[in-house]
Amino acid sequence: MSVSENRTFIAIDYGNRRVGLAKSDPTGTIASALATLEVKSPKDALAQLKAIIEEYLPDGLVIGYPLLKSGDKSKKCIEIDSFVAKLQDIYNGPIHKVDEHHTSQEATAVIHAHGKKSGKDKKRIDRLAAVIILQRYLEDLPRE
């Protein structure tokens, strides 16, 4: 596979204290959990993300965008818009926003379906939410 055929994406489930991450395979077909970053500030999140981006060299980033049921922007969307503007300073590839409506609830349901308790393990929920966000994006990609 040549570099131009790389379809690796990294998804970001952005939060003020934790940032869930997922990564696709090089064909852009399957999303899997990558990590949950513990962050102190947006600046800290950007510094940690920069290291991840440099390690994996993704073809694009996908960030969860919590739209309201009406389709309007939530307060968190405005915060994410500001974060994405700063993210563009450290990453010059495409950044795609994907509606993340109900991803945390879906992640919790998946954890429970596997006979586990989500309880206080918010890191696992954030990682799995990033996987769901990324898989939604990948399923909408055109296939050759």
Secondary structure as a PSIPRED ss2 file (coil, helix, strand):
# PSIPRED VFORMAT (PSIPRED V4.0)

   1 M C   1.000  0.000  0.000
   2 S C   1.000  0.000  0.000
   3 V H   0.000  1.000  0.000
   4 S H   0.000  1.000  0.000
   5 E H   0.000  1.000  0.000
   6 N C   1.000  0.000  0.000
   7 R C   1.000  0.000  0.000
   8 T C   1.000  0.000  0.000
   9 F E   0.000  0.000  1.000
  10 I E   0.000  0.000  1.000
  11 A E   0.000  0.000  1.000
  12 I E   0.000  0.000  1.000
  13 D E   0.000  0.000  1.000
  14 Y C   1.000  0.000  0.000
  15 G C   1.000  0.000  0.000
  16 N C   1.000  0.000  0.000
  17 R C   1.000  0.000  0.000
  18 R E   0.000  0.000  1.000
  19 V E   0.000  0.000  1.000
  20 G E   0.000  0.000  1.000
  21 L E   0.000  0.000  1.000
  22 A E   0.000  0.000  1.000
  23 K E   0.000  0.000  1.000
  24 S E   0.000  0.000  1.000
  25 D C   1.000  0.000  0.000
  26 P C   1.000  0.000  0.000
  27 T C   1.000  0.000  0.000
  28 G C   1.000  0.000  0.000
  29 T C   1.000  0.000  0.000
  30 I C   1.000  0.000  0.000
  31 A E   0.000  0.000  1.000
  32 S E   0.000  0.000  1.000
  33 A E   0.000  0.000  1.000
  34 L E   0.000  0.000  1.000
  35 A E   0.000  0.000  1.000
  36 T E   0.000  0.000  1.000
  37 L E   0.000  0.000  1.000
  38 E E   0.000  0.000  1.000
  39 V C   1.000  0.000  0.000
  40 K C   1.000  0.000  0.000
  41 S C   1.000  0.000  0.000
  42 P H   0.000  1.000  0.000
  43 K H   0.000  1.000  0.000
  44 D H   0.000  1.000  0.000
  45 A H   0.000  1.000  0.000
  46 L H   0.000  1.000  0.000
  47 A H   0.000  1.000  0.000
  48 Q H   0.000  1.000  0.000
  49 L H   0.000  1.000  0.000
  50 K H   0.000  1.000  0.000
  51 A H   0.000  1.000  0.000
  52 I H   0.000  1.000  0.000
  53 I H   0.000  1.000  0.000
  54 E H   0.000  1.000  0.000
  55 E H   0.000  1.000  0.000
  56 Y H   0.000  1.000  0.000
  57 L C   1.000  0.000  0.000
  58 P C   1.000  0.000  0.000
  59 D C   1.000  0.000  0.000
  60 G E   0.000  0.000  1.000
  61 L E   0.000  0.000  1.000
  62 V E   0.000  0.000  1.000
  63 I E   0.000  0.000  1.000
  64 G E   0.000  0.000  1.000
  65 Y E   0.000  0.000  1.000
  66 P C   1.000  0.000  0.000
  67 L C   1.000  0.000  0.000
  68 L C   1.000  0.000  0.000
  69 K C   1.000  0.000  0.000
  70 S C   1.000  0.000  0.000
  71 G C   1.000  0.000  0.000
  72 D C   1.000  0.000  0.000
  73 K C   1.000  0.000  0.000
  74 S C   1.000  0.000  0.000
  75 K H   0.000  1.000  0.000
  76 K H   0.000  1.000  0.000
  77 C H   0.000  1.000  0.000
  78 I H   0.000  1.000  0.000
  79 E H   0.000  1.000  0.000
  80 I H   0.000  1.000  0.000
  81 D H   0.000  1.000  0.000
  82 S H   0.000  1.000  0.000
  83 F H   0.000  1.000  0.000
  84 V H   0.000  1.000  0.000
  85 A H   0.000  1.000  0.000
  86 K H   0.000  1.000  0.000
  87 L H   0.000  1.000  0.000
  88 Q H   0.000  1.000  0.000
  89 D H   0.000  1.000  0.000
  90 I H   0.000  1.000  0.000
  91 Y C   1.000  0.000  0.000
  92 N C   1.000  0.000  0.000
  93 G C   1.000  0.000  0.000
  94 P C   1.000  0.000  0.000
  95 I E   0.000  0.000  1.000
  96 H E   0.000  0.000  1.000
  97 K E   0.000  0.000  1.000
  98 V E   0.000  0.000  1.000
  99 D E   0.000  0.000  1.000
 100 E C   1.000  0.000  0.000
 101 H C   1.000  0.000  0.000
 102 H C   1.000  0.000  0.000
 103 T H   0.000  1.000  0.000
 104 S H   0.000  1.000  0.000
 105 Q H   0.000  1.000  0.000
 106 E H   0.000  1.000  0.000
 107 A H   0.000  1.000  0.000
 108 T H   0.000  1.000  0.000
 109 A H   0.000  1.000  0.000
 110 V H   0.000  1.000  0.000
 111 I H   0.000  1.000  0.000
 112 H H   0.000  1.000  0.000
 113 A H   0.000  1.000  0.000
 114 H C   1.000  0.000  0.000
 115 G C   1.000  0.000  0.000
 116 K C   1.000  0.000  0.000
 117 K C   1.000  0.000  0.000
 118 S C   1.000  0.000  0.000
 119 G C   1.000  0.000  0.000
 120 K C   1.000  0.000  0.000
 121 D C   1.000  0.000  0.000
 122 K H   0.000  1.000  0.000
 123 K H   0.000  1.000  0.000
 124 R H   0.000  1.000  0.000
 125 I H   0.000  1.000  0.000
 126 D H   0.000  1.000  0.000
 127 R H   0.000  1.000  0.000
 128 L H   0.000  1.000  0.000
 129 A H   0.000  1.000  0.000
 130 A H   0.000  1.000  0.000
 131 V H   0.000  1.000  0.000
 132 I H   0.000  1.000  0.000
 133 I H   0.000  1.000  0.000
 134 L H   0.000  1.000  0.000
 135 Q H   0.000  1.000  0.000
 136 R H   0.000  1.000  0.000
 137 Y H   0.000  1.000  0.000
 138 L H   0.000  1.000  0.000
 139 E H   0.000  1.000  0.000
 140 D H   0.000  1.000  0.000
 141 L C   1.000  0.000  0.000
 142 P C   1.000  0.000  0.000
 143 R C   1.000  0.000  0.000
 144 E C   1.000  0.000  0.000
